[in-house]
Amino acid sequence: MLAGELARLREESGRSLAELASLTTFDRSYLHKLERGEKLGSAQVMAALDAVYETGRHLQLLWQLGKEDAFRDKYRRFMELEQEATVRYEYVSNTVPGLLQTRAYAEDLLRAARPKDEHELEEQVAARLGRQEILTREDPPHYRALLDEAALRRTPVDSKIWQEQLEHLLEVADLPNVMLQIVPLSAGLHGLVGTSLTILWLADGSAVAYTESGYSGDLTEEPGEVERLKLSYDLLRDLALPPNASAQFIRTLLEETSCPDPS
């Protein structure tokens, strides 16, 4: 829809790609890719083109719709590959990873993210819990998760929910195919700050990576980019506590939750 509209507006304006490039400072080949649907562009690009064509926020709104559709398509593709993966590496910066969440924690988190009716909430929680079955199926993937200490310090208001969640982390960590490690705050800044990353290895040896930042996500299957993200993951893993020390860290948090400071 967006690509076709960009081509239509330029043709109606009587401008060539070269003329449009000189008006907007964007590269001619980049503008051509936008019109062919090979690139989605950005809000800033669409604002500049809206100004040239005097179309208000028309292109910006179409871009937003296109971005949402692209996100849904990529996430759906990721969900399919998730079921096929034989190895999964994951780092989540702000929360407990979805594969490790209890029902109560997931409900609390989803309510906080966006108010919704109970039916919609239950559907989302059920979908999230259903995905967790891959860890205990007959032929489960090897799963390595890096949990940020900051996420473990951001607790639900209800201490019982958090206590149950910590106990669940310890139970899952005992599975033979699961390895959990905590990235302590003392690790400082690193290459994945503010970003969540999942890398999936498939049976044919290929790998894909899914990154999330804020309210957007991106799936990449390009080998060079996946390798770059894997290096970022490996460097972060080197900063994490070993599995045994990570389990002890969680036990300490559990003790603090079970015996809160009386002050």
N, C-alpha and C positions, 0 to 999 in steps of 0.2 A: 504493500500500500504506500509506504513512505517513498520507496525508490521510484515508483511510477509517478507519484505526485511531484517529486523533484524534477524528473525528466519533463513532465508536462509543463510545469511552471517556467522552466528555462526555454523550452521551445516556444511557448506563448510570448515570452518576453523578447524573442528574436535574438538572444545572445548565444554566442558560442561558448564552449567550455573554457577556452582561453580567455575570453572577455570576462566570464564569471570569476575565473581565478584571479584576474587582476583587480576585480572589485572587492573580493573577499580576502585576498592574500592566501587562500588555500590552494594547494597544488592541483593542477589540472587533472592529473591521473587519480588523485584522491577523490575529487568531485565526480569523476567518471565512475569510480567504484561505488560511490553512494547511489548514483542513479541506476546502477546495475544490481544493487542489493548485495554487493560483496562486502560492503562496510556499513555499519549502522550509524557511525558518527557520534556526536555528543550533543548535549544541550546547548553548549556554546556555539557549535557549528550551526545548529538549526536556528539559533537566535540571530546569527549573522545573515543567514539566508532569508529568514523572515523579513529582516530589515531591507535586504536588497529587493525582494519581491513585494514588499509592503503588504504582507499577509498576516499582520498581527502576531499571534502565537500559534498559528495554524500548524506549521511544521514542527514546532516544539512539542505540541500535543500529540501529533502523529508519531514523533520519535519516542515519546514516553510510552505509548501503546506498543510500539515495536520492541522497545527494550523489555517490557513486561512479558511479551510473547516469547522473546528470545530466552529470557530467564527460565520460563516455564518449560520450554523445549529442552534446554540444556539440563535442567534439573530432572526431567523425566528420563532423559538419556542416562544420567548419572544413576538414577534409581535402578534402571535395567542392568547397568554394568555392576552395580553393587552386589547383585545376586550372583553374578558370575565370578566375582573376584576370588582368588585363592590367597591373596595377601592384601592386608589393608593397614596402612599407616595413617594416623590421624592426630592432628593437634587442633584443639579448640581453645580460643583465647579467653572467652568471657564466661562460659558456662560449663557444666558437665556435658560431655558429648551425648548426643541423642541415644546412641547404642547402650549407654550406661545409666540412663535416667530411670528412676522409679516412676510409677504412675503419679504419685502425689507431687513429686518435684516437677514432672513434665506439666501437670495441670497448673501448678503455681507459676511456672515460667511462661506458659502460653497465655495465661490470664494477664500477666504483667506486660507481655509484649503488645497485646492489642485486645481490648474488650470484645467479647463475642458471646453469642448465646450458647446455652449449655449443649445443644445438639451439635453445633459446629465444633465446640471444644472437645466433646467426646469423640467425634470423628477424627480430629487431629491427634488426640492422645492415642487412640486405638491404632492409627496408622504408624505412629512413632514406636509404640510398644511392639507392634507386629514386625517391624524391621529388625528388632533385637533377636529374633529367632535364628538369624543367620549365625550367631555366635555359638549356639548349642545344637545346630542341626547335625545330621549324620556325618557330613563332610564339611566342617566349618573352616572358614579362612583363618589364617594366622593374623591376629589383630594386635597391633602395637599402638597404644594411645598415650600421648603426652598431655597431661592436664596442667594448666597453669595455676600456680598457687593463688593468684588473684581471683580466679573463679571459685576456688575453695574457701576464700575469705568472704565472698559475696553470697551470704546464706539466706534462705527463706526466713520470713518472720517467725513462722512456727518451727520451733527447735525440734519437734518430733519428726517433721518432714525431713529436716537435715540429718538427724540421727539415722533415720531409715536409709537415707541416700548414702551416707558414709558406710554403713554396714553393707549395703548392696555393692559398693565399689570393692570392698574387701572380698566379698563372695565371688564377684566376677574375676578379680585378680587371681583367684585360685584356679581358674579354668586353665587347662594345659595349653590352649591355643591363644591365651591372652597375656599380654605384658603391659602393665601400667607403670608410668613414670611421672613424677611430679617435677615441673619446671619451677624452681624456687624463685622468689622475688629477688634474691641475691644474684641471680643470673644476669640481672640488668637488662639493658636494651639488646634486642636481637632482630634478625631479619624477618621474623614473622609477627612482630608486634602489631596488634590490631587486626590480624588476619587469621582465619581458620583454614586449615589445609587438610585435605584427604587425598591420599595417593592409593590407587587400586592397581594391583598386578593381576592380569588375566591368565588363563591357562595357556595361551599361546605365547606368553612371555612379554606381551606388550603392556604398557602402563598408561594410565590416564590420571589427571590431577584435577581436583575440584577445589576452588578457593572461594571463600566468602569474606566479605568486608562490609560491615554495616548492613544494608538491606539488599545487597546485590551479590550475585554469585556468578562464577564463570567456570566452564569445563574446558580443559585443553587436552587434546590428544596428540599434539605436536611433540615428537620425541625430545627435541632440544629444550623446549620449555618445561617439559615434565622433569627432565634431568636437572635443570636449574632449581626447580622447586624441591626435588629430592635432596639436593645438596643443602638447601636451607633447612630442611627437616633434619638431616644428619647433623648439621652444626648445632641445631637446637637440642637434639638428643644428647649430644656431648655435654651440654650444660645441665641436663636433668639429673635428678637423684637416681641412683640404681634402684631396681625393682624392690629389693628388700627394704631399703631406706625409705622408699616411697610408701610402702605398706605401713611402716612404722609411723611415718608422718600422718597418714590418714587415721591410724589408731589414736595418735595424740589429739588430733582434731575431735575425734569421737569422744575421747575422755573429757575434753573441754566442753563439748556439747552436753554430755551426760551430767557433768558436775559444773554448772555455770558458776561464775564468780558471784558470791553473795552480795557484793557491793553493787 
